[in-house]
């Protein structure tokens, strides 16, 4: 018959490893609420492009994407293109030099 101390030790070890099979809980930083739960709280809504009118009907409209403005001058574009082309040419020359000077495998 097992002693009481062995049973207690096994129970304690089992309690410590039982957390390995539990899904991790996410920390909540605020109270989450459904988007369309209450049409009276339209001002609290954080989703853009959606609103609810006084009759409770949802209104959805498009939001234009943000436009990116190119700030590089044509000289900077030309310089970066030349640097990229030079780097590619140097890599091709190096690879060709290595591949053309490989030893013949039939000589071994």
N, C-alpha and C positions, 0 to 999 in steps of 0.2 A: 504494500500500500504506500503511495507516495506521501511524502511528508507535507505538512502545511506550508513550509517555507518554499518548497519547490513549486507548489501550486501558485503561491503569491508571486513568485519571481516570474513564472511563465505568464501570468495574467498581466503583470506590469510590462513585460516585454511586448506582449500582444497589443496592449493599449498604446504603446509608443509607435508601433509600426502600422497601426490601423489608419493613421492619417495619410499613408502613402496611397491609399485607394480612394481618397476623397478628391473630387474636382476642386481646383483652386477657386476661391471666391474673389471677385473683383471688388476693389475698393470703390465705394460710391462717393463722389464728391458733391453731389447735390441730389435733390429729389427729382426723379424722372417722371414725366407725365406723358400720356399719349398726346399726339399732335392735335387731333381733332376731338379731344375729350369734351371741351367746353367752349362753345362758340362765343361766350361773353369775354373770354381772355385772349382776344386776338392780338392785343398789344404784347402779350407775353410770348408769342410765337417767335421762334428763332429761325424758322425755315424761310428762305427768301423765295419769292415768286408764288406764294400761296397765301390766300387770306380767306376769311369766312365772313360773309355779309350778315346783316341783321336777321335774315330769314333762315340762317343756318346753312346756306348753300356755299360750297367752296368755290373760290375763284382762283384759277391758275393762269399765270402769264409767263412769258419767256423773259429770261434775263440775258442780256448781251454779254458775251465773253469779254474778258479784259484784253485790250489790245497791247501788243508789245511794240515799243518804239526802238528802232535800230539806232544805236548811238555811235557805232563805229563808222569812221570815215572810209572812203574808197581806198585811201593809202594803207590804212590798217588792214583792210580786207585783202588787198593785194599782197601785203607783207606776210600775212598768215597763210595765204594760199601758196606762196613761194616756199615758205619754211616747210609746210606739209609735203609739197612735191619733192623738195630736196631730201627730206627725211625718208620718203618712200624710195627715192632713187638710191640713196645710200644703203638702205636695207636690201634692195634687190641686188645691188652690186656685191654686197657682203655675202648674201645667200648664194649667188651664182659662183663666187670665188670658192666658197666652202664646198658646194655640191660638185663643181667641176674638178676639184682636187682630192676627191675621195679615193682611197685605194681600191684596186680591183679585188672583189671578193673571191675570184677564182685563184688568186695567188696564195691564199692561205691554206 
